[in-house]
Amino acid sequence: MLSVRASEIGEIRGKLVLDFGSGAGRHAFWAVTQGAEVVAVDIAFTEIETVPEFFSALVAEDPRCGYGCAVQASGLELPFAAGIFDIVIASEVFEHIPDDKGAMREIYRILRPGGMLCVTVPRFVPEALYWAVSSEYHNVPGGHIRIYRRSQVFSLASTAGLRIIASHHAHAFHTPYWLIRCLVGVSNTRSKLFQGYHRFLVWEITRKPKWTGLAERLLNPLAGKSLVFYARKEAGGHGQNL
């Protein structure tokens, strides 16, 4: 389930891609299947422990795949040389990082001139609603520590020197899912309402019928759970919001 759009990123075969705060690696795996050379990095070893096995399985299944590896590291001190990555994807990460400005500066450092950053964060309105309904939703170790307005997260990137080039919303079907979880109790998996909607989501993600894909694309501008934006590192100067 991708949050970024391949059409916005463009051709990535042969490019060096960093999945920043990769977790289990969903964007990293997608990039490998597109022929990219991918590094999945996360501060928690338990998140990336099985990622290399999946990389190996993908390459064994399709020799057209790229190459992938996993690295445990802090997003504030990445063990990479400056200016080496063509693309950095940071999906649902910045809302967890206390020093988000430091993390964005570090991403700017390791991006090559002309390189692209793809960021997704929870959208302000649904996220604020979840916080209001349930403290359990965010008040957990490693949970969300802030809610971004669009202007704030754009400013985070542009202040670091990146130019915003495109944005959109994603995952409209997940907006009611998390509202249901907040209403019935985030850890309450026995709720009939939760179970019913969860079955629908699993069916939609695995089957991918055309009509649900179209419906979600139509709903995303109004009800998308995530804000997604794309920014480019230019040679010299600071980016400006577009």
DRENZA-847215 format. One line per 10 residues: their letters; for each residue x, y, z of C-alpha. Coordinates in nm, 3 decimals. Example, Ala and Ser with C-alpha at 12.3 -4.5 7.8 and 13.67 -1.06 7.14 Angstrom:
// DRENZA-847215
AS	1.230,-0.450,0.780; 1.367,-0.106,0.714
This chain:
// DRENZA-847215
MLSVRASEIG	0.000,0.000,0.000; 0.194,0.299,-0.129; 0.146,0.650,0.002; 0.365,0.814,-0.263; 0.276,0.821,-0.632; 0.511,0.658,-0.878; 0.393,0.909,-1.138; 0.526,1.198,-0.926; 0.861,1.031,-0.855; 0.928,0.919,-1.211
EIRGKLVLDF	1.169,0.651,-1.330; 1.379,0.514,-1.043; 1.552,0.215,-1.202; 1.922,0.227,-1.116; 1.877,0.515,-0.871; 1.987,0.513,-0.507; 1.684,0.538,-0.278; 1.666,0.580,0.101; 1.353,0.468,0.286; 1.391,0.694,0.590
GSGAGRHAFW	1.222,0.550,0.900; 1.129,0.251,0.687; 0.957,0.039,0.950; 0.876,-0.297,0.792; 0.980,-0.157,0.453; 0.671,-0.120,0.232; 0.813,0.168,0.026; 1.158,0.008,0.022; 1.015,-0.314,-0.123; 0.825,-0.122,-0.390
AVTQGAEVVA	1.142,0.069,-0.490; 1.339,-0.256,-0.523; 1.072,-0.403,-0.753; 1.116,-0.094,-0.971; 1.487,-0.167,-1.014; 1.624,0.084,-0.762; 1.918,0.034,-0.526; 1.754,0.078,-0.186; 1.862,0.136,0.173; 1.596,0.090,0.441
VDIAFTEIET	1.694,0.274,0.760; 1.517,0.277,1.096; 1.621,0.354,1.452; 1.455,0.034,1.579; 1.628,-0.293,1.490; 1.306,-0.488,1.547; 1.142,-0.291,1.264; 1.403,-0.378,1.002; 1.514,-0.721,1.128; 1.330,-0.915,0.856
VPEFFSALVA	1.366,-0.658,0.577; 1.680,-0.816,0.420; 1.500,-1.150,0.388; 1.218,-0.988,0.191; 1.469,-0.807,-0.030; 1.637,-1.141,-0.107; 1.302,-1.304,-0.183; 1.204,-1.025,-0.423; 1.534,-1.046,-0.612; 1.513,-1.426,-0.631
EDPRCGYGCA	1.163,-1.405,-0.773; 1.238,-1.139,-1.033; 1.594,-1.074,-1.158; 1.482,-0.734,-1.288; 1.457,-0.613,-0.930; 1.721,-0.386,-0.787; 1.915,-0.440,-0.466; 1.822,-0.364,-0.106; 1.986,-0.355,0.235; 1.879,-0.246,0.583
VQASGLELPF	2.065,-0.022,0.829; 1.986,0.059,1.190; 2.057,0.427,1.253; 1.917,0.748,1.396; 1.757,0.986,1.150; 1.961,1.264,1.311; 2.296,1.093,1.241; 2.274,0.897,0.919; 2.590,0.695,0.841; 2.604,0.808,0.478
AAGIFDIVIA	2.818,1.052,0.284; 2.673,1.385,0.179; 2.490,1.412,-0.150; 2.468,1.044,-0.246; 2.095,0.961,-0.255; 1.879,1.033,-0.557; 1.550,0.989,-0.368; 1.452,0.986,-0.001; 1.110,0.861,0.106; 0.996,0.949,0.459
SEVFEHIPDD	0.647,0.807,0.508; 0.461,0.873,0.836; 0.787,0.945,1.019; 0.822,1.315,1.104; 0.526,1.319,1.343; 0.729,1.080,1.564; 1.059,1.273,1.572; 1.118,1.528,1.851; 1.388,1.710,1.649; 1.209,1.720,1.316
KGAMREIYRI	1.420,2.014,1.195; 1.738,1.821,1.265; 1.605,1.521,1.075; 1.512,1.736,0.775; 1.859,1.894,0.772; 2.013,1.546,0.773; 1.797,1.441,0.478; 1.903,1.755,0.292; 2.267,1.667,0.360; 2.251,1.318,0.210
LRPGGMLCVT	2.039,1.416,-0.094; 2.230,1.492,-0.412; 2.164,1.825,-0.588; 1.852,1.769,-0.795; 1.747,1.480,-0.571; 1.389,1.435,-0.454; 1.236,1.402,-0.108; 0.892,1.239,-0.072; 0.720,1.296,0.264; 0.389,1.178,0.406
VPRFVPEALY	0.243,1.293,0.738; -0.104,1.257,0.893; -0.344,1.521,0.764; -0.434,1.790,1.018; -0.814,1.756,1.044; -0.850,1.378,1.088; -0.542,1.364,1.309; -0.678,1.638,1.537; -1.008,1.450,1.557; -0.835,1.127,1.659
WAVSSEYHNV	-0.639,1.308,1.931; -0.961,1.466,2.062; -1.149,1.135,2.070; -0.878,0.909,2.211; -0.564,0.972,2.414; -0.474,0.607,2.353; -0.429,0.685,1.983; -0.117,0.896,2.030; -0.017,0.878,2.397; 0.205,0.570,2.362
PGGHIRIYRR	0.585,0.523,2.361; 0.713,0.621,2.019; 0.373,0.759,1.918; 0.275,1.080,1.744; 0.406,1.388,1.923; 0.269,1.663,1.698; 0.001,1.743,1.443; 0.124,1.925,1.133; -0.064,2.187,0.944; 0.016,2.189,0.574
SQVFSLASTA	0.203,2.519,0.602; 0.415,2.388,0.890; 0.540,2.076,0.719; 0.603,2.266,0.394; 0.803,2.522,0.592; 1.002,2.241,0.755; 1.125,2.134,0.411; 1.172,2.476,0.254; 1.365,2.611,0.554; 1.610,2.323,0.514
GLRIIASHHA	1.668,2.425,0.151; 1.418,2.212,-0.041; 1.168,2.335,-0.301; 0.814,2.195,-0.284; 0.713,2.074,-0.630; 0.386,1.881,-0.578; 0.142,1.756,-0.314; -0.174,1.548,-0.276; -0.370,1.347,-0.019; -0.389,0.970,0.023
HAFHTPYWLI	-0.567,0.684,0.202; -0.924,0.813,0.233; -1.042,0.463,0.330; -0.810,0.471,0.632; -0.967,0.788,0.774; -1.284,0.613,0.901; -1.078,0.309,1.002; -0.880,0.508,1.257; -1.187,0.701,1.371; -1.360,0.368,1.442
RCLVGVSNTR	-1.056,0.247,1.636; -1.050,0.567,1.841; -1.422,0.543,1.917; -1.430,0.176,2.019; -1.082,0.173,2.177; -0.759,0.151,1.980; -0.672,-0.188,2.131; -1.030,-0.322,2.114; -1.009,-0.568,1.825; -1.327,-0.751,1.933
SKLFQGYHRF	-1.556,-0.467,1.828; -1.792,-0.580,1.551; -1.767,-0.237,1.389; -1.387,-0.256,1.386; -1.383,-0.613,1.258; -1.625,-0.537,0.976; -1.434,-0.235,0.848; -1.101,-0.413,0.890; -1.226,-0.696,0.669; -1.323,-0.442,0.404
LVWEITRKPK	-0.977,-0.280,0.414; -0.794,-0.612,0.387; -1.019,-0.711,0.096; -0.964,-0.376,-0.078; -0.585,-0.382,-0.034; -0.543,-0.742,-0.149; -0.799,-0.748,-0.431; -0.754,-0.388,-0.555; -1.080,-0.370,-0.755; -1.091,-0.083,-1.001
WTGLAERLLN	-1.407,0.069,-0.856; -1.262,0.107,-0.505; -0.942,0.253,-0.647; -1.144,0.512,-0.835; -1.362,0.584,-0.533; -1.062,0.642,-0.308; -0.894,0.870,-0.560; -1.212,1.079,-0.574; -1.237,1.088,-0.193; -0.870,1.161,-0.121
PLAGKSLVFY	-0.880,1.540,-0.172; -1.161,1.571,0.082; -1.105,1.279,0.319; -0.750,1.150,0.268; -0.579,1.056,0.595; -0.230,1.150,0.478; -0.075,1.461,0.326; 0.192,1.370,0.070; 0.439,1.616,-0.077; 0.744,1.610,-0.301
ARKEAGGHGQ	1.041,1.845,-0.275; 1.364,1.887,-0.467; 1.713,1.985,-0.354; 1.849,2.251,-0.579; 2.207,2.372,-0.610; 2.246,2.662,-0.366; 1.986,2.878,-0.196; 1.671,2.780,-0.010; 1.351,2.634,-0.146; 1.026,2.823,-0.177
NL	0.676,2.686,-0.134; 0.476,2.654,-0.454
